[in-house]
């Protein structure tokens, strides 16, 4: 199946990243993961560019103004958006 888009949705800390990582590890055809930008601070178990790109609000606003972001959400006062694929 070509160009299948799968969306994994759930609450913060609900295990979405764990599920995505397991699916990607088991399926060689899953080659692309959308990059997500967030303005929230990095948690102790996270690393830059692994699950998120951690950026400040000014850069977030500039990317948004340029139309480079989509799928906007706000959680606990922090902004989240995906890049255009």
Gaussian input, Z-matrix of N, CA and C with variables (Angstrom, degrees):
# hf/3-21g

backbone

0 1
 N
 C     1     B1
 C     2     B2     1     A1
 N     3     B3     2     A2     1     D1
 C     4     B4     3     A3     2     D2
 C     5     B5     4     A4     3     D3
 N     6     B6     5     A5     4     D4
 C     7     B7     6     A6     5     D5
 C     8     B8     7     A7     6     D6
 N     9     B9     8     A8     7     D7
 C    10    B10     9     A9     8     D8
 C    11    B11    10    A10     9     D9
 N    12    B12    11    A11    10    D10
 C    13    B13    12    A12    11    D11
 C    14    B14    13    A13    12    D12
 N    15    B15    14    A14    13    D13
 C    16    B16    15    A15    14    D14
 C    17    B17    16    A16    15    D15
 N    18    B18    17    A17    16    D16
 C    19    B19    18    A18    17    D17
 C    20    B20    19    A19    18    D18
 N    21    B21    20    A20    19    D19
 C    22    B22    21    A21    20    D20
 C    23    B23    22    A22    21    D21
 N    24    B24    23    A23    22    D22
 C    25    B25    24    A24    23    D23
 C    26    B26    25    A25    24    D24
 N    27    B27    26    A26    25    D25
 C    28    B28    27    A27    26    D26
 C    29    B29    28    A28    27    D27
 N    30    B30    29    A29    28    D28
 C    31    B31    30    A30    29    D29
 C    32    B32    31    A31    30    D30
 N    33    B33    32    A32    31    D31
 C    34    B34    33    A33    32    D32
 C    35    B35    34    A34    33    D33
 N    36    B36    35    A35    34    D34
 C    37    B37    36    A36    35    D35
 C    38    B38    37    A37    36    D36
 N    39    B39    38    A38    37    D37
 C    40    B40    39    A39    38    D38
 C    41    B41    40    A40    39    D39
 N    42    B42    41    A41    40    D40
 C    43    B43    42    A42    41    D41
 C    44    B44    43    A43    42    D42
 N    45    B45    44    A44    43    D43
 C    46    B46    45    A45    44    D44
 C    47    B47    46    A46    45    D45
 N    48    B48    47    A47    46    D46
 C    49    B49    48    A48    47    D47
 C    50    B50    49    A49    48    D48
 N    51    B51    50    A50    49    D49
 C    52    B52    51    A51    50    D50
 C    53    B53    52    A52    51    D51
 N    54    B54    53    A53    52    D52
 C    55    B55    54    A54    53    D53
 C    56    B56    55    A55    54    D54
 N    57    B57    56    A56    55    D55
 C    58    B58    57    A57    56    D56
 C    59    B59    58    A58    57    D57
 N    60    B60    59    A59    58    D58
 C    61    B61    60    A60    59    D59
 C    62    B62    61    A61    60    D60
 N    63    B63    62    A62    61    D61
 C    64    B64    63    A63    62    D62
 C    65    B65    64    A64    63    D63
 N    66    B66    65    A65    64    D64
 C    67    B67    66    A66    65    D65
 C    68    B68    67    A67    66    D66
 N    69    B69    68    A68    67    D67
 C    70    B70    69    A69    68    D68
 C    71    B71    70    A70    69    D69
 N    72    B72    71    A71    70    D70
 C    73    B73    72    A72    71    D71
 C    74    B74    73    A73    72    D72
 N    75    B75    74    A74    73    D73
 C    76    B76    75    A75    74    D74
 C    77    B77    76    A76    75    D75
 N    78    B78    77    A77    76    D76
 C    79    B79    78    A78    77    D77
 C    80    B80    79    A79    78    D78
 N    81    B81    80    A80    79    D79
 C    82    B82    81    A81    80    D80
 C    83    B83    82    A82    81    D81
 N    84    B84    83    A83    82    D82
 C    85    B85    84    A84    83    D83
 C    86    B86    85    A85    84    D84
 N    87    B87    86    A86    85    D85
 C    88    B88    87    A87    86    D86
 C    89    B89    88    A88    87    D87
 N    90    B90    89    A89    88    D88
 C    91    B91    90    A90    89    D89
 C    92    B92    91    A91    90    D90
 N    93    B93    92    A92    91    D91
 C    94    B94    93    A93    92    D92
 C    95    B95    94    A94    93    D93
 N    96    B96    95    A95    94    D94
 C    97    B97    96    A96    95    D95
 C    98    B98    97    A97    96    D96
 N    99    B99    98    A98    97    D97
 C   100   B100    99    A99    98    D98
 C   101   B101   100   A100    99    D99
 N   102   B102   101   A101   100   D100
 C   103   B103   102   A102   101   D101
 C   104   B104   103   A103   102   D102
 N   105   B105   104   A104   103   D103
 C   106   B106   105   A105   104   D104
 C   107   B107   106   A106   105   D105
 N   108   B108   107   A107   106   D106
 C   109   B109   108   A108   107   D107
 C   110   B110   109   A109   108   D108
 N   111   B111   110   A110   109   D109
 C   112   B112   111   A111   110   D110
 C   113   B113   112   A112   111   D111
 N   114   B114   113   A113   112   D112
 C   115   B115   114   A114   113   D113
 C   116   B116   115   A115   114   D114
 N   117   B117   116   A116   115   D115
 C   118   B118   117   A117   116   D116
 C   119   B119   118   A118   117   D117
 N   120   B120   119   A119   118   D118
 C   121   B121   120   A120   119   D119
 C   122   B122   121   A121   120   D120
 N   123   B123   122   A122   121   D121
 C   124   B124   123   A123   122   D122
 C   125   B125   124   A124   123   D123
 N   126   B126   125   A125   124   D124
 C   127   B127   126   A126   125   D125
 C   128   B128   127   A127   126   D126
 N   129   B129   128   A128   127   D127
 C   130   B130   129   A129   128   D128
 C   131   B131   130   A130   129   D129
 N   132   B132   131   A131   130   D130
 C   133   B133   132   A132   131   D131
 C   134   B134   133   A133   132   D132
 N   135   B135   134   A134   133   D133
 C   136   B136   135   A135   134   D134
 C   137   B137   136   A136   135   D135
 N   138   B138   137   A137   136   D136
 C   139   B139   138   A138   137   D137
 C   140   B140   139   A139   138   D138
 N   141   B141   140   A140   139   D139
 C   142   B142   141   A141   140   D140
 C   143   B143   142   A142   141   D141
 N   144   B144   143   A143   142   D142
 C   145   B145   144   A144   143   D143
 C   146   B146   145   A145   144   D144
 N   147   B147   146   A146   145   D145
 C   148   B148   147   A147   146   D146
 C   149   B149   148   A148   147   D147
 N   150   B150   149   A149   148   D148
 C   151   B151   150   A150   149   D149
 C   152   B152   151   A151   150   D150
 N   153   B153   152   A152   151   D151
 C   154   B154   153   A153   152   D152
 C   155   B155   154   A154   153   D153
 N   156   B156   155   A155   154   D154
 C   157   B157   156   A156   155   D155
 C   158   B158   157   A157   156   D156
 N   159   B159   158   A158   157   D157
 C   160   B160   159   A159   158   D158
 C   161   B161   160   A160   159   D159
 N   162   B162   161   A161   160   D160
 C   163   B163   162   A162   161   D161
 C   164   B164   163   A163   162   D162
 N   165   B165   164   A164   163   D163
 C   166   B166   165   A165   164   D164
 C   167   B167   166   A166   165   D165
 N   168   B168   167   A167   166   D166
 C   169   B169   168   A168   167   D167
 C   170   B170   169   A169   168   D168
 N   171   B171   170   A170   169   D169
 C   172   B172   171   A171   170   D170
 C   173   B173   172   A172   171   D171
 N   174   B174   173   A173   172   D172
 C   175   B175   174   A174   173   D173
 C   176   B176   175   A175   174   D174
 N   177   B177   176   A176   175   D175
 C   178   B178   177   A177   176   D176
 C   179   B179   178   A178   177   D177
 N   180   B180   179   A179   178   D178
 C   181   B181   180   A180   179   D179
 C   182   B182   181   A181   180   D180
 N   183   B183   182   A182   181   D181
 C   184   B184   183   A183   182   D182
 C   185   B185   184   A184   183   D183
 N   186   B186   185   A185   184   D184
 C   187   B187   186   A186   185   D185
 C   188   B188   187   A187   186   D186
 N   189   B189   188   A188   187   D187
 C   190   B190   189   A189   188   D188
 C   191   B191   190   A190   189   D189
 N   192   B192   191   A191   190   D190
 C   193   B193   192   A192   191   D191
 C   194   B194   193   A193   192   D192
 N   195   B195   194   A194   193   D193
 C   196   B196   195   A195   194   D194
 C   197   B197   196   A196   195   D195
 N   198   B198   197   A197   196   D196
 C   199   B199   198   A198   197   D197
 C   200   B200   199   A199   198   D198
 N   201   B201   200   A200   199   D199
 C   202   B202   201   A201   200   D200
 C   203   B203   202   A202   201   D201
 N   204   B204   203   A203   202   D202
 C   205   B205   204   A204   203   D203
 C   206   B206   205   A205   204   D204
 N   207   B207   206   A206   205   D205
 C   208   B208   207   A207   206   D206
 C   209   B209   208   A208   207   D207
 N   210   B210   209   A209   208   D208
 C   211   B211   210   A210   209   D209
 C   212   B212   211   A211   210   D210
 N   213   B213   212   A212   211   D211
 C   214   B214   213   A213   212   D212
 C   215   B215   214   A214   213   D213
 N   216   B216   215   A215   214   D214
 C   217   B217   216   A216   215   D215
 C   218   B218   217   A217   216   D216
 N   219   B219   218   A218   217   D217
 C   220   B220   219   A219   218   D218
 C   221   B221   220   A220   219   D219
 N   222   B222   221   A221   220   D220
 C   223   B223   222   A222   221   D221
 C   224   B224   223   A223   222   D222
 N   225   B225   224   A224   223   D223
 C   226   B226   225   A225   224   D224
 C   227   B227   226   A226   225   D225
 N   228   B228   227   A227   226   D226
 C   229   B229   228   A228   227   D227
 C   230   B230   229   A229   228   D228
 N   231   B231   230   A230   229   D229
 C   232   B232   231   A231   230   D230
 C   233   B233   232   A232   231   D231
 N   234   B234   233   A233   232   D232
 C   235   B235   234   A234   233   D233
 C   236   B236   235   A235   234   D234
 N   237   B237   236   A236   235   D235
 C   238   B238   237   A237   236   D236
 C   239   B239   238   A238   237   D237
 N   240   B240   239   A239   238   D238
 C   241   B241   240   A240   239   D239
 C   242   B242   241   A241   240   D240
 N   243   B243   242   A242   241   D241
 C   244   B244   243   A243   242   D242
 C   245   B245   244   A244   243   D243
 N   246   B246   245   A245   244   D244
 C   247   B247   246   A246   245   D245
 C   248   B248   247   A247   246   D246
 N   249   B249   248   A248   247   D247
 C   250   B250   249   A249   248   D248
 C   251   B251   250   A250   249   D249
 N   252   B252   251   A251   250   D250
 C   253   B253   252   A252   251   D251
 C   254   B254   253   A253   252   D252

   B1=1.4503
   B2=1.5238
   B3=1.3204
   B4=1.4550
   B5=1.5212
   B6=1.3179
   B7=1.4663
   B8=1.5208
   B9=1.2949
   B10=1.4554
   B11=1.5243
   B12=1.3086
   B13=1.4511
   B14=1.5209
   B15=1.3282
   B16=1.4583
   B17=1.5230
   B18=1.3238
   B19=1.4564
   B20=1.5206
   B21=1.3246
   B22=1.4581
   B23=1.5175
   B24=1.3165
   B25=1.4533
   B26=1.5188
   B27=1.3164
   B28=1.4536
   B29=1.5086
   B30=1.3190
   B31=1.4625
   B32=1.5232
   B33=1.3073
   B34=1.4595
   B35=1.5331
   B36=1.3256
   B37=1.4569
   B38=1.5102
   B39=1.3274
   B40=1.4588
   B41=1.5223
   B42=1.3288
   B43=1.4572
   B44=1.5223
   B45=1.3313
   B46=1.4690
   B47=1.5207
   B48=1.3164
   B49=1.4650
   B50=1.5178
   B51=1.3044
   B52=1.4613
   B53=1.5267
   B54=1.3194
   B55=1.4662
   B56=1.5296
   B57=1.3174
   B58=1.4690
   B59=1.5217
   B60=1.3221
   B61=1.4680
   B62=1.5243
   B63=1.3227
   B64=1.4667
   B65=1.5252
   B66=1.3300
   B67=1.4668
   B68=1.5249
   B69=1.3250
   B70=1.4658
   B71=1.5267
   B72=1.3260
   B73=1.4678
   B74=1.5342
   B75=1.3158
   B76=1.4714
   B77=1.5205
   B78=1.3157
   B79=1.4560
   B80=1.5217
   B81=1.3245
   B82=1.4606
   B83=1.5227
   B84=1.3273
   B85=1.4562
   B86=1.5253
   B87=1.3306
   B88=1.4652
   B89=1.5274
   B90=1.2906
   B91=1.4568
   B92=1.5102
   B93=1.3116
   B94=1.4435
   B95=1.5225
   B96=1.3002
   B97=1.4485
   B98=1.5215
   B99=1.3049
   B100=1.4580
   B101=1.5297
   B102=1.3192
   B103=1.4649
   B104=1.5228
   B105=1.3058
   B106=1.4544
   B107=1.5211
   B108=1.3224
   B109=1.4582
   B110=1.5122
   B111=1.3178
   B112=1.4602
   B113=1.5225
   B114=1.3208
   B115=1.4672
   B116=1.5281
   B117=1.3286
   B118=1.4738
   B119=1.5254
   B120=1.3271
   B121=1.4668
   B122=1.5268
   B123=1.2985
   B124=1.4586
   B125=1.5287
   B126=1.3276
   B127=1.4714
   B128=1.5246
   B129=1.3454
   B130=1.4702
   B131=1.5267
   B132=1.3310
   B133=1.4683
   B134=1.5256
   B135=1.3287
   B136=1.4638
   B137=1.5248
   B138=1.3315
   B139=1.4602
   B140=1.5201
   B141=1.3023
   B142=1.4625
   B143=1.5219
   B144=1.3251
   B145=1.4666
   B146=1.5262
   B147=1.3190
   B148=1.4690
   B149=1.5282
   B150=1.3229
   B151=1.4583
   B152=1.5213
   B153=1.3113
   B154=1.4590
   B155=1.5232
   B156=1.3315
   B157=1.4608
   B158=1.5244
   B159=1.2995
   B160=1.4593
   B161=1.5270
   B162=1.3394
   B163=1.4597
   B164=1.5253
   B165=1.3460
   B166=1.4618
   B167=1.5325
   B168=1.3141
   B169=1.4654
   B170=1.5283
   B171=1.3456
   B172=1.4643
   B173=1.5282
   B174=1.3341
   B175=1.4599
   B176=1.5283
   B177=1.3169
   B178=1.4678
   B179=1.5230
   B180=1.3335
   B181=1.4668
   B182=1.5301
   B183=1.3382
   B184=1.4671
   B185=1.5237
   B186=1.3302
   B187=1.4643
   B188=1.5217
   B189=1.3204
   B190=1.4616
   B191=1.5327
   B192=1.3366
   B193=1.4677
   B194=1.5272
   B195=1.3291
   B196=1.4643
   B197=1.5324
   B198=1.3226
   B199=1.4561
   B200=1.5203
   B201=1.3143
   B202=1.4649
   B203=1.5207
   B204=1.3239
   B205=1.4600
   B206=1.5244
   B207=1.3346
   B208=1.4615
   B209=1.5229
   B210=1.3177
   B211=1.4699
   B212=1.5263
   B213=1.2927
   B214=1.4577
   B215=1.5255
   B216=1.3272
   B217=1.4611
   B218=1.5186
   B219=1.3136
   B220=1.4621
   B221=1.5188
   B222=1.3371
   B223=1.4572
   B224=1.5179
   B225=1.3048
   B226=1.4638
   B227=1.5263
   B228=1.3323
   B229=1.4582
   B230=1.5179
   B231=1.3329
   B232=1.4596
   B233=1.5197
   B234=1.3399
   B235=1.4589
   B236=1.5238
   B237=1.3312
   B238=1.4581
   B239=1.5215
   B240=1.3262
   B241=1.4586
   B242=1.4977
   B243=1.3181
   B244=1.4537
   B245=1.5159
   B246=1.3270
   B247=1.4466
   B248=1.5129
   B249=1.3118
   B250=1.4622
   B251=1.5103
   B252=1.3543
   B253=1.4748
   B254=1.5141
   A1=107.59
   A2=117.72
   A3=122.42
   A4=111.32
   A5=115.11
   A6=122.45
   A7=114.53
   A8=117.01
   A9=121.86
   A10=108.65
   A11=116.69
   A12=122.19
   A13=108.32
   A14=116.37
   A15=121.43
   A16=107.58
   A17=116.28
   A18=122.12
   A19=108.37
   A20=116.39
   A21=121.79
   A22=106.10
   A23=116.49
   A24=121.69
   A25=109.96
   A26=115.95
   A27=120.48
   A28=110.49
   A29=117.39
   A30=120.75
   A31=112.04
   A32=115.57
   A33=122.03
   A34=109.65
   A35=115.97
   A36=120.65
   A37=113.84
   A38=117.95
   A39=122.02
   A40=115.27
   A41=118.11
   A42=120.67
   A43=115.24
   A44=117.19
   A45=120.48
   A46=111.30
   A47=116.93
   A48=121.45
   A49=112.20
   A50=117.51
   A51=122.28
   A52=110.36
   A53=116.53
   A54=120.58
   A55=110.35
   A56=116.76
   A57=121.15
   A58=110.58
   A59=117.40
   A60=120.60
   A61=111.75
   A62=117.69
   A63=120.54
   A64=111.38
   A65=117.42
   A66=120.46
   A67=110.36
   A68=117.46
   A69=121.04
   A70=111.51
   A71=117.05
   A72=120.89
   A73=111.76
   A74=117.40
   A75=121.08
   A76=114.04
   A77=117.71
   A78=120.29
   A79=109.78
   A80=116.71
   A81=121.80
   A82=112.38
   A83=118.10
   A84=120.89
   A85=112.64
   A86=117.28
   A87=120.64
   A88=107.73
   A89=116.07
   A90=119.00
   A91=114.47
   A92=118.74
   A93=119.47
   A94=111.22
   A95=114.27
   A96=121.36
   A97=107.00
   A98=117.48
   A99=120.84
   A100=109.40
   A101=116.14
   A102=121.64
   A103=109.23
   A104=115.94
   A105=121.77
   A106=109.77
   A107=115.50
   A108=121.73
   A109=108.87
   A110=117.14
   A111=120.86
   A112=109.76
   A113=114.52
   A114=120.50
   A115=111.72
   A116=116.99
   A117=118.57
   A118=110.27
   A119=116.90
   A120=120.04
   A121=111.71
   A122=115.97
   A123=122.59
   A124=109.13
   A125=116.19
   A126=121.22
   A127=108.96
   A128=118.16
   A129=120.90
   A130=114.60
   A131=118.61
   A132=120.77
   A133=113.51
   A134=117.97
   A135=121.75
   A136=110.97
   A137=114.71
   A138=119.60
   A139=108.99
   A140=115.86
   A141=122.71
   A142=110.88
   A143=116.15
   A144=124.82
   A145=114.69
   A146=118.68
   A147=119.37
   A148=109.74
   A149=116.81
   A150=120.98
   A151=111.25
   A152=116.24
   A153=121.94
   A154=110.33
   A155=113.91
   A156=121.67
   A157=104.31
   A158=117.37
   A159=122.06
   A160=108.26
   A161=115.68
   A162=120.48
   A163=109.67
   A164=115.84
   A165=118.98
   A166=110.00
   A167=115.85
   A168=121.55
   A169=111.93
   A170=117.96
   A171=120.58
   A172=111.58
   A173=118.08
   A174=121.50
   A175=110.22
   A176=116.58
   A177=121.15
   A178=110.58
   A179=115.97
   A180=120.83
   A181=111.21
   A182=117.56
   A183=121.28
   A184=111.34
   A185=117.59
   A186=121.41
   A187=110.85
   A188=116.15
   A189=120.91
   A190=110.68
   A191=116.73
   A192=121.13
   A193=111.28
   A194=117.56
   A195=122.39
   A196=112.28
   A197=116.91
   A198=120.53
   A199=113.61
   A200=117.30
   A201=121.31
   A202=113.43
   A203=117.56
   A204=121.27
   A205=110.67
   A206=115.82
   A207=121.61
   A208=108.64
   A209=117.75
   A210=123.89
   A211=111.94
   A212=117.01
   A213=123.68
   A214=112.01
   A215=116.18
   A216=121.23
   A217=109.13
   A218=115.91
   A219=121.61
   A220=106.67
   A221=116.89
   A222=122.86
   A223=108.40
   A224=116.57
   A225=122.57
   A226=112.22
   A227=116.93
   A228=121.68
   A229=114.62
   A230=118.15
   A231=121.84
   A232=109.87
   A233=115.91
   A234=121.87
   A235=111.25
   A236=115.93
   A237=122.99
   A238=107.42
   A239=116.34
   A240=121.66
   A241=110.14
   A242=116.17
   A243=122.58
   A244=109.15
   A245=116.19
   A246=119.99
   A247=109.00
   A248=116.81
   A249=120.53
   A250=107.45
   A251=117.93
   A252=119.08
   A253=111.89
   D1=123.87
   D2=-179.76
   D3=-90.87
   D4=144.83
   D5=172.04
   D6=55.48
   D7=45.67
   D8=176.28
   D9=-85.49
   D10=127.09
   D11=177.58
   D12=-104.51
   D13=126.71
   D14=177.92
   D15=-118.29
   D16=128.57
   D17=178.99
   D18=-109.60
   D19=126.40
   D20=175.78
   D21=-109.18
   D22=119.68
   D23=-175.09
   D24=-126.92
   D25=144.91
   D26=177.88
   D27=176.65
   D28=176.37
   D29=-178.29
   D30=-70.26
   D31=159.36
   D32=176.93
   D33=-57.10
   D34=129.86
   D35=179.97
   D36=78.96
   D37=11.77
   D38=-175.46
   D39=-85.21
   D40=-3.44
   D41=177.27
   D42=100.49
   D43=14.47
   D44=179.72
   D45=-58.93
   D46=-45.47
   D47=-179.32
   D48=-61.48
   D49=-39.62
   D50=178.67
   D51=-63.25
   D52=-44.66
   D53=179.52
   D54=-63.87
   D55=-46.40
   D56=-179.72
   D57=-59.94
   D58=-45.52
   D59=-179.48
   D60=-61.94
   D61=-39.63
   D62=179.39
   D63=-68.01
   D64=-41.25
   D65=178.06
   D66=-63.75
   D67=-45.62
   D68=179.87
   D69=-62.51
   D70=-37.49
   D71=-179.25
   D72=-69.77
   D73=-28.37
   D74=-176.70
   D75=-93.94
   D76=-10.37
   D77=-174.96
   D78=-129.40
   D79=107.73
   D80=-177.88
   D81=-65.59
   D82=-22.28
   D83=-179.22
   D84=-77.18
   D85=-16.55
   D86=177.04
   D87=-79.74
   D88=100.67
   D89=-172.45
   D90=-112.65
   D91=-10.39
   D92=-174.14
   D93=-131.44
   D94=137.10
   D95=176.12
   D96=-126.73
   D97=133.41
   D98=-179.14
   D99=-69.66
   D100=137.51
   D101=177.14
   D102=-83.42
   D103=130.62
   D104=179.90
   D105=-112.32
   D106=133.27
   D107=176.05
   D108=-102.11
   D109=143.20
   D110=176.13
   D111=-142.65
   D112=151.40
   D113=177.07
   D114=-97.10
   D115=-0.89
   D116=-179.57
   D117=-78.34
   D118=158.54
   D119=177.34
   D120=-67.64
   D121=151.99
   D122=178.10
   D123=-70.08
   D124=136.32
   D125=175.58
   D126=-81.14
   D127=159.86
   D128=-176.73
   D129=-56.46
   D130=-32.82
   D131=-176.64
   D132=-91.59
   D133=6.70
   D134=-176.99
   D135=-106.12
   D136=154.16
   D137=174.13
   D138=-130.62
   D139=151.77
   D140=-178.68
   D141=-56.74
   D142=136.29
   D143=176.45
   D144=69.78
   D145=2.37
   D146=177.98
   D147=-83.75
   D148=-57.43
   D149=176.28
   D150=-109.80
   D151=-33.48
   D152=-177.08
   D153=-139.93
   D154=159.56
   D155=165.87
   D156=-103.21
   D157=116.30
   D158=-177.48
   D159=-90.09
   D160=114.92
   D161=-176.32
   D162=-130.95
   D163=163.54
   D164=177.87
   D165=-84.80
   D166=167.20
   D167=-175.37
   D168=-62.36
   D169=-36.18
   D170=179.80
   D171=-61.20
   D172=-46.41
   D173=179.05
   D174=-66.09
   D175=-39.94
   D176=176.79
   D177=-57.08
   D178=-47.40
   D179=-179.37
   D180=-62.67
   D181=-39.94
   D182=178.66
   D183=-64.53
   D184=-44.57
   D185=178.27
   D186=-62.20
   D187=-39.55
   D188=179.51
   D189=-66.50
   D190=-43.50
   D191=178.77
   D192=-60.74
   D193=-33.51
   D194=-179.18
   D195=-81.77
   D196=-1.38
   D197=178.89
   D198=73.66
   D199=23.85
   D200=-177.01
   D201=-93.70
   D202=0.11
   D203=-177.68
   D204=-121.56
   D205=152.79
   D206=176.95
   D207=-145.08
   D208=178.49
   D209=176.09
   D210=53.21
   D211=57.59
   D212=-175.38
   D213=-73.43
   D214=139.96
   D215=170.76
   D216=-149.96
   D217=159.01
   D218=177.86
   D219=-131.12
   D220=124.82
   D221=-178.59
   D222=-130.01
   D223=124.77
   D224=179.71
   D225=51.91
   D226=34.47
   D227=177.24
   D228=84.57
   D229=-1.07
   D230=178.55
   D231=-104.11
   D232=144.63
   D233=-178.06
   D234=-91.25
   D235=140.14
   D236=176.51
   D237=-131.44
   D238=139.75
   D239=174.44
   D240=-155.85
   D241=150.37
   D242=175.16
   D243=-97.19
   D244=152.09
   D245=174.34
   D246=-78.70
   D247=157.02
   D248=173.58
   D249=-65.88
   D250=134.73
   D251=-178.67
   D252=-69.02

